Amino acid sequence: MYMKRYQVYLNPDSVAVLDNIERIVNISRSKLIRGVVDRYANTVKRFIIEVKPVVLTKYRMDDLAGFDKQEAIGKTNFSETVDDIYHRDL
């Protein structure tokens, strides 16, 4: 397997834990980190495949405001609409 080198910044406490594990199980810190990252990536990949997130093509607020229906309304000057409503009530 071809691997590519990356530089990451780790919390010193996490590195200390990894160093302790390295001494106990005789596996290098690098190999431990690769194993953790691989396992996490596979878990996320399985989750994405199972859940299939929905990609929104428009913002939800567009429906609430009615801005996506401007073509059907024909008016773009919304102040006229407000004036019409006001005068209707008189």
N, CA, C and O atoms as CSV, one atom per row, in Angstrom:
chain,resi,resn,atom,element,x,y,z
A,1,MET,N,N,0.844,-1.171,0.000
A,1,MET,CA,C,0.000,0.000,0.000
A,1,MET,C,C,0.888,1.233,0.000
A,1,MET,O,O,1.847,1.329,0.766
A,2,TYR,N,N,0.550,2.176,-0.875
A,2,TYR,CA,C,1.306,3.414,-0.958
A,2,TYR,C,C,0.756,4.395,0.067
A,2,TYR,O,O,-0.449,4.642,0.113
A,3,MET,N,N,1.630,4.949,0.881
A,3,MET,CA,C,1.207,5.924,1.886
A,3,MET,C,C,1.821,7.280,1.561
A,3,MET,O,O,2.907,7.368,0.990
A,4,LYS,N,N,1.107,8.326,1.935
A,4,LYS,CA,C,1.582,9.680,1.727
A,4,LYS,C,C,1.828,10.320,3.083
A,4,LYS,O,O,1.089,10.074,4.037
A,5,ARG,N,N,2.847,11.127,3.164
A,5,ARG,CA,C,3.223,11.756,4.431
A,5,ARG,C,C,2.438,13.042,4.636
A,5,ARG,O,O,2.290,13.847,3.717
A,6,TYR,N,N,1.931,13.227,5.865
A,6,TYR,CA,C,1.213,14.437,6.260
A,6,TYR,C,C,1.751,14.923,7.595
A,6,TYR,O,O,2.252,14.137,8.399
A,7,GLN,N,N,1.644,16.206,7.820
A,7,GLN,CA,C,2.056,16.773,9.099
A,7,GLN,C,C,0.797,17.194,9.841
A,7,GLN,O,O,-0.046,17.909,9.299
A,8,VAL,N,N,0.677,16.747,11.086
A,8,VAL,CA,C,-0.475,17.124,11.908
A,8,VAL,C,C,0.033,17.615,13.254
A,8,VAL,O,O,1.131,17.267,13.687
A,9,TYR,N,N,-0.777,18.420,13.898
A,9,TYR,CA,C,-0.465,18.901,15.232
A,9,TYR,C,C,-1.329,18.140,16.221
A,9,TYR,O,O,-2.548,18.068,16.067
A,10,LEU,N,N,-0.699,17.575,17.230
A,10,LEU,CA,C,-1.405,16.763,18.216
A,10,LEU,C,C,-1.300,17.377,19.600
A,10,LEU,O,O,-0.320,18.044,19.931
A,11,ASN,N,N,-2.306,17.143,20.386
A,11,ASN,CA,C,-2.333,17.568,21.773
A,11,ASN,C,C,-1.225,16.818,22.527
A,11,ASN,O,O,-1.118,15.600,22.383
A,12,PRO,N,N,-0.418,17.492,23.306
A,12,PRO,CA,C,0.678,16.823,24.032
A,12,PRO,C,C,0.194,15.703,24.957
A,12,PRO,O,O,0.888,14.700,25.123
A,13,ASP,N,N,-0.986,15.863,25.559
A,13,ASP,CA,C,-1.518,14.799,26.410
A,13,ASP,C,C,-1.813,13.536,25.600
A,13,ASP,O,O,-1.561,12.420,26.053
A,14,SER,N,N,-2.354,13.733,24.389
A,14,SER,CA,C,-2.635,12.585,23.518
A,14,SER,C,C,-1.350,11.877,23.107
A,14,SER,O,O,-1.300,10.649,23.040
A,15,VAL,N,N,-0.313,12.663,22.833
A,15,VAL,CA,C,0.975,12.074,22.454
A,15,VAL,C,C,1.548,11.272,23.627
A,15,VAL,O,O,2.123,10.203,23.428
A,16,ALA,N,N,1.390,11.786,24.832
A,16,ALA,CA,C,1.883,11.056,26.005
A,16,ALA,C,C,1.166,9.716,26.150
A,16,ALA,O,O,1.793,8.703,26.460
A,17,VAL,N,N,-0.145,9.713,25.926
A,17,VAL,CA,C,-0.902,8.457,25.987
A,17,VAL,C,C,-0.408,7.491,24.918
A,17,VAL,O,O,-0.200,6.308,25.187
A,18,LEU,N,N,-0.221,8.003,23.698
A,18,LEU,CA,C,0.272,7.152,22.612
A,18,LEU,C,C,1.657,6.597,22.938
A,18,LEU,O,O,1.944,5.436,22.644
A,19,ASP,N,N,2.515,7.415,23.543
A,19,ASP,CA,C,3.848,6.944,23.916
A,19,ASP,C,C,3.772,5.840,24.973
A,19,ASP,O,O,4.542,4.881,24.922
A,20,ASN,N,N,2.858,5.967,25.918
A,20,ASN,CA,C,2.674,4.904,26.922
A,20,ASN,C,C,2.188,3.620,26.264
A,20,ASN,O,O,2.669,2.532,26.581
A,21,ILE,N,N,1.231,3.750,25.347
A,21,ILE,CA,C,0.739,2.561,24.636
A,21,ILE,C,C,1.858,1.928,23.828
A,21,ILE,O,O,1.981,0.705,23.769
A,22,GLU,N,N,2.680,2.778,23.199
A,22,GLU,CA,C,3.812,2.288,22.402
A,22,GLU,C,C,4.742,1.420,23.247
A,22,GLU,O,O,5.193,0.364,22.803
A,23,ARG,N,N,5.023,1.870,24.454
A,23,ARG,CA,C,5.911,1.101,25.334
A,23,ARG,C,C,5.265,-0.213,25.776
A,23,ARG,O,O,5.944,-1.234,25.888
A,24,ILE,N,N,3.951,-0.188,26.028
A,24,ILE,CA,C,3.267,-1.383,26.537
A,24,ILE,C,C,3.104,-2.446,25.459
A,24,ILE,O,O,3.383,-3.620,25.702
A,25,VAL,N,N,2.650,-2.042,24.257
A,25,VAL,CA,C,2.332,-3.041,23.220
A,25,VAL,C,C,3.400,-3.160,22.140
A,25,VAL,O,O,3.283,-3.988,21.237
A,26,ASN,N,N,4.438,-2.336,22.231
A,26,ASN,CA,C,5.562,-2.390,21.296
A,26,ASN,C,C,5.118,-2.140,19.845
A,26,ASN,O,O,5.547,-2.831,18.920
A,27,ILE,N,N,4.245,-1.130,19.672
A,27,ILE,CA,C,3.824,-0.686,18.336
A,27,ILE,C,C,4.161,0.800,18.264
A,27,ILE,O,O,3.869,1.547,19.198
A,28,SER,N,N,4.772,1.232,17.165
A,28,SER,CA,C,5.217,2.620,17.059
A,28,SER,C,C,4.039,3.599,17.112
A,28,SER,O,O,2.908,3.274,16.752
A,29,ARG,N,N,4.354,4.799,17.573
A,29,ARG,CA,C,3.349,5.862,17.644
A,29,ARG,C,C,2.735,6.103,16.273
A,29,ARG,O,O,1.521,6.273,16.162
A,30,SER,N,N,3.552,6.120,15.233
A,30,SER,CA,C,3.057,6.349,13.875
A,30,SER,C,C,2.046,5.287,13.461
A,30,SER,O,O,1.004,5.595,12.882
A,31,LYS,N,N,2.369,4.030,13.769
A,31,LYS,CA,C,1.463,2.937,13.405
A,31,LYS,C,C,0.155,3.027,14.198
A,31,LYS,O,O,-0.915,2.738,13.663
A,32,LEU,N,N,0.240,3.425,15.461
A,32,LEU,CA,C,-0.970,3.606,16.264
A,32,LEU,C,C,-1.847,4.707,15.679
A,32,LEU,O,O,-3.061,4.544,15.561
A,33,ILE,N,N,-1.225,5.835,15.310
A,33,ILE,CA,C,-1.979,6.953,14.742
A,33,ILE,C,C,-2.621,6.543,13.421
A,33,ILE,O,O,-3.787,6.857,13.178
A,34,ARG,N,N,-1.873,5.844,12.565
A,34,ARG,CA,C,-2.437,5.378,11.292
A,34,ARG,C,C,-3.634,4.469,11.530
A,34,ARG,O,O,-4.647,4.571,10.839
A,35,GLY,N,N,-3.513,3.583,12.506
A,35,GLY,CA,C,-4.613,2.673,12.809
A,35,GLY,C,C,-5.865,3.408,13.268
A,35,GLY,O,O,-6.980,3.083,12.857
A,36,VAL,N,N,-5.663,4.401,14.124
A,36,VAL,CA,C,-6.810,5.178,14.625
A,36,VAL,C,C,-7.459,5.956,13.486
A,36,VAL,O,O,-8.683,5.956,13.352
A,37,VAL,N,N,-6.652,6.615,12.670
A,37,VAL,CA,C,-7.195,7.403,11.557
A,37,VAL,C,C,-7.912,6.497,10.558
A,37,VAL,O,O,-8.998,6.837,10.088
A,38,ASP,N,N,-7.321,5.352,10.227
A,38,ASP,CA,C,-7.956,4.417,9.291
A,38,ASP,C,C,-9.300,3.927,9.822
A,38,ASP,O,O,-10.288,3.879,9.089
A,39,ARG,N,N,-9.325,3.567,11.095
A,39,ARG,CA,C,-10.574,3.069,11.678
A,39,ARG,C,C,-11.640,4.161,11.678
A,39,ARG,O,O,-12.796,3.893,11.352
A,40,TYR,N,N,-11.271,5.368,12.034
A,40,TYR,CA,C,-12.217,6.481,12.048
A,40,TYR,C,C,-12.738,6.768,10.635
A,40,TYR,O,O,-13.939,6.954,10.436
A,41,ALA,N,N,-11.827,6.801,9.657
A,41,ALA,CA,C,-12.227,7.071,8.273
A,41,ALA,C,C,-13.197,6.004,7.769
A,41,ALA,O,O,-14.180,6.330,7.104
A,42,ASN,N,N,-12.935,4.744,8.073
A,42,ASN,CA,C,-13.833,3.666,7.642
A,42,ASN,C,C,-15.193,3.765,8.315
A,42,ASN,O,O,-16.215,3.497,7.684
A,43,THR,N,N,-15.219,4.144,9.586
A,43,THR,CA,C,-16.489,4.303,10.300
A,43,THR,C,C,-17.308,5.426,9.679
A,43,THR,O,O,-18.507,5.266,9.452
A,44,VAL,N,N,-16.674,6.553,9.405
A,44,VAL,CA,C,-17.375,7.682,8.798
A,44,VAL,C,C,-17.859,7.307,7.394
A,44,VAL,O,O,-18.971,7.662,7.005
A,45,LYS,N,N,-17.035,6.601,6.646
A,45,LYS,CA,C,-17.418,6.185,5.297
A,45,LYS,C,C,-18.649,5.281,5.332
A,45,LYS,O,O,-19.569,5.458,4.534
A,46,ARG,N,N,-18.669,4.320,6.246
A,46,ARG,CA,C,-19.843,3.436,6.377
A,46,ARG,C,C,-21.078,4.228,6.761
A,46,ARG,O,O,-22.164,3.975,6.240
A,47,PHE,N,N,-20.923,5.187,7.671
A,47,PHE,CA,C,-22.047,6.015,8.105
A,47,PHE,C,C,-22.613,6.808,6.927
A,47,PHE,O,O,-23.829,6.875,6.745
A,48,ILE,N,N,-21.735,7.402,6.136
A,48,ILE,CA,C,-22.183,8.205,4.994
A,48,ILE,C,C,-22.895,7.323,3.972
A,48,ILE,O,O,-23.906,7.735,3.403
A,49,ILE,N,N,-22.387,6.125,3.733
A,49,ILE,CA,C,-23.019,5.225,2.775
A,49,ILE,C,C,-24.393,4.790,3.272
A,49,ILE,O,O,-25.335,4.714,2.483
A,50,GLU,N,N,-24.524,4.503,4.564
A,50,GLU,CA,C,-25.802,4.038,5.106
A,50,GLU,C,C,-26.825,5.153,5.204
A,50,GLU,O,O,-27.997,4.938,4.894
A,51,VAL,N,N,-26.412,6.339,5.627
A,51,VAL,CA,C,-27.353,7.431,5.862
A,51,VAL,C,C,-27.678,8.185,4.579
A,51,VAL,O,O,-28.802,8.658,4.413
A,52,LYS,N,N,-26.718,8.303,3.674
A,52,LYS,CA,C,-26.870,9.063,2.439
A,52,LYS,C,C,-27.431,10.462,2.730
A,52,LYS,O,O,-28.617,10.711,2.516
A,53,PRO,N,N,-26.591,11.359,3.211
A,53,PRO,CA,C,-27.067,12.692,3.583
A,53,PRO,C,C,-27.746,13.399,2.412
A,53,PRO,O,O,-27.355,13.236,1.257
A,54,VAL,N,N,-28.770,14.186,2.735
A,54,VAL,CA,C,-29.504,14.935,1.727
A,54,VAL,C,C,-28.775,16.250,1.469
A,54,VAL,O,O,-28.462,16.998,2.396
A,55,VAL,N,N,-28.516,16.512,0.205
A,55,VAL,CA,C,-27.873,17.761,-0.172
A,55,VAL,C,C,-28.977,18.734,-0.565
A,55,VAL,O,O,-29.740,18.481,-1.497
A,56,LEU,N,N,-29.054,19.844,0.155
A,56,LEU,CA,C,-30.083,20.831,-0.131
A,56,LEU,C,C,-29.724,21.611,-1.382
A,56,LEU,O,O,-28.592,22.071,-1.532
A,57,THR,N,N,-30.696,21.760,-2.285
A,57,THR,CA,C,-30.452,22.534,-3.499
A,57,THR,C,C,-30.850,23.991,-3.325
A,57,THR,O,O,-30.479,24.841,-4.135
A,58,LYS,N,N,-31.612,24.284,-2.260
A,58,LYS,CA,C,-31.964,25.666,-1.963
A,58,LYS,C,C,-32.087,25.804,-0.459
A,58,LYS,O,O,-32.167,24.810,0.263
A,59,TYR,N,N,-32.102,27.022,0.001
A,59,TYR,CA,C,-32.196,27.257,1.431
A,59,TYR,C,C,-33.635,27.093,1.896
A,59,TYR,O,O,-34.567,27.463,1.181
A,60,ARG,N,N,-33.820,26.544,3.080
A,60,ARG,CA,C,-35.157,26.335,3.620
A,60,ARG,C,C,-35.916,27.645,3.812
A,60,ARG,O,O,-37.140,27.667,3.690
A,61,MET,N,N,-35.226,28.714,4.106
A,61,MET,CA,C,-35.869,29.997,4.340
A,61,MET,C,C,-36.508,30.552,3.064
A,61,MET,O,O,-37.424,31.370,3.148
A,62,ASP,N,N,-36.046,30.125,1.892
A,62,ASP,CA,C,-36.638,30.595,0.644
A,62,ASP,C,C,-38.115,30.254,0.572
A,62,ASP,O,O,-38.912,31.088,0.141
A,63,ASP,N,N,-38.502,29.060,0.980
A,63,ASP,CA,C,-39.912,28.667,0.963
A,63,ASP,C,C,-40.726,29.511,1.931
A,63,ASP,O,O,-41.843,29.922,1.618
A,64,LEU,N,N,-40.172,29.766,3.098
A,64,LEU,CA,C,-40.910,30.533,4.090
A,64,LEU,C,C,-41.146,31.963,3.624
A,64,LEU,O,O,-42.219,32.517,3.859
A,65,ALA,N,N,-40.181,32.555,2.980
A,65,ALA,CA,C,-40.309,33.936,2.544
A,65,ALA,C,C,-41.039,34.051,1.208
A,65,ALA,O,O,-41.521,35.129,0.862
A,66,GLY,N,N,-41.128,32.951,0.450
A,66,GLY,CA,C,-41.803,32.999,-0.837
A,66,GLY,C,C,-40.941,33.545,-1.953
A,66,GLY,O,O,-41.449,33.817,-3.041
A,67,PHE,N,N,-39.663,33.712,-1.719
A,67,PHE,CA,C,-38.807,34.282,-2.742
A,67,PHE,C,C,-38.599,33.353,-3.932
A,67,PHE,O,O,-38.241,33.814,-5.016
A,68,ASP,N,N,-38.816,32.068,-3.752
A,68,ASP,CA,C,-38.626,31.154,-4.864
A,68,ASP,C,C,-39.818,31.182,-5.821
A,68,ASP,O,O,-39.769,30.560,-6.882
A,69,LYS,N,N,-40.882,31.891,-5.462
A,69,LYS,CA,C,-42.079,31.943,-6.301
A,69,LYS,C,C,-42.242,33.301,-6.977
A,69,LYS,O,O,-43.346,33.635,-7.409
A,70,GLN,N,N,-41.192,34.079,-7.078
A,70,GLN,CA,C,-41.286,35.419,-7.662
A,70,GLN,C,C,-41.765,35.382,-9.104
A,70,GLN,O,O,-42.489,36.278,-9.537
A,71,GLU,N,N,-41.371,34.360,-9.853
A,71,GLU,CA,C,-41.771,34.282,-11.255
A,71,GLU,C,C,-43.285,34.142,-11.359
A,71,GLU,O,O,-43.902,34.716,-12.256
A,72,ALA,N,N,-43.883,33.387,-10.450
A,72,ALA,CA,C,-45.323,33.174,-10.480
A,72,ALA,C,C,-46.075,34.432,-10.058
A,72,ALA,O,O,-47.168,34.689,-10.561
A,73,ILE,N,N,-45.520,35.204,-9.161
A,73,ILE,CA,C,-46.175,36.417,-8.680
A,73,ILE,C,C,-46.164,37.484,-9.762
A,73,ILE,O,O,-47.157,38.186,-9.949
A,74,GLY,N,N,-45.077,37.611,-10.461
A,74,GLY,CA,C,-44.957,38.613,-11.496
A,74,GLY,C,C,-44.482,39.948,-10.968
A,74,GLY,O,O,-43.957,40.750,-11.741
A,75,LYS,N,N,-44.643,40.219,-9.695
A,75,LYS,CA,C,-44.208,41.485,-9.115
A,75,LYS,C,C,-42.865,41.294,-8.425
A,75,LYS,O,O,-42.602,40.269,-7.795
A,76,THR,N,N,-42.037,42.300,-8.562
A,76,THR,CA,C,-40.795,42.273,-7.802
A,76,THR,C,C,-40.740,43.420,-6.815
A,76,THR,O,O,-39.846,43.465,-5.970
A,77,ASN,N,N,-41.687,44.356,-6.908
A,77,ASN,CA,C,-41.747,45.465,-5.967
A,77,ASN,C,C,-42.717,45.066,-4.855
A,77,ASN,O,O,-43.925,45.274,-4.976
A,78,PHE,N,N,-42.199,44.507,-3.799
A,78,PHE,CA,C,-43.045,43.975,-2.737
A,78,PHE,C,C,-43.722,45.079,-1.936
A,78,PHE,O,O,-44.687,44.805,-1.223
A,79,SER,N,N,-43.247,46.318,-2.032
A,79,SER,CA,C,-43.917,47.412,-1.319
A,79,SER,C,C,-45.286,47.669,-1.925
A,79,SER,O,O,-46.196,48.076,-1.202
A,80,GLU,N,N,-45.472,47.448,-3.232
A,80,GLU,CA,C,-46.785,47.590,-3.846
A,80,GLU,C,C,-47.758,46.591,-3.241
A,80,GLU,O,O,-48.915,46.923,-2.987
A,81,THR,N,N,-47.298,45.384,-3.014
A,81,THR,CA,C,-48.145,44.361,-2.425
A,81,THR,C,C,-48.584,44.775,-1.031
A,81,THR,O,O,-49.748,44.590,-0.674
A,82,VAL,N,N,-47.688,45.326,-0.243
A,82,VAL,CA,C,-48.017,45.778,1.101
A,82,VAL,C,C,-49.036,46.906,1.028
A,82,VAL,O,O,-49.993,46.923,1.803
A,83,ASP,N,N,-48.846,47.850,0.109
A,83,ASP,CA,C,-49.803,48.946,-0.055
A,83,ASP,C,C,-51.174,48.421,-0.467
A,83,ASP,O,O,-52.192,48.899,0.035
A,84,ASP,N,N,-51.215,47.456,-1.363
A,84,ASP,CA,C,-52.493,46.862,-1.781
A,84,ASP,C,C,-53.218,46.253,-0.591
A,84,ASP,O,O,-54.427,46.426,-0.440
A,85,ILE,N,N,-52.489,45.551,0.242
A,85,ILE,CA,C,-53.099,44.931,1.415
A,85,ILE,C,C,-53.609,46.010,2.365
A,85,ILE,O,O,-54.698,45.872,2.923
A,86,TYR,N,N,-52.854,47.061,2.554
A,86,TYR,CA,C,-53.243,48.134,3.466
A,86,TYR,C,C,-54.522,48.806,2.972
A,86,TYR,O,O,-55.443,49.033,3.757
A,87,HIS,N,N,-54.587,49.125,1.687
A,87,HIS,CA,C,-55.743,49.832,1.134
A,87,HIS,C,C,-56.981,48.940,1.087
A,87,HIS,O,O,-58.099,49.448,1.169
A,88,ARG,N,N,-56.816,47.660,0.961
A,88,ARG,CA,C,-57.928,46.725,0.970
A,88,ARG,C,C,-58.642,46.745,2.317
A,88,ARG,O,O,-59.860,46.581,2.383
A,89,ASP,N,N,-57.881,46.946,3.384
A,89,ASP,CA,C,-58.451,46.922,4.724
A,89,ASP,C,C,-59.200,48.207,5.063
A,89,ASP,O,O,-59.957,48.221,6.034
A,90,LEU,N,N,-59.020,49.293,4.297
A,90,LEU,CA,C,-59.655,50.571,4.612
A,90,LEU,C,C,-61.111,50.599,4.303
A,90,LEU,O,O,-61.769,51.617,4.521
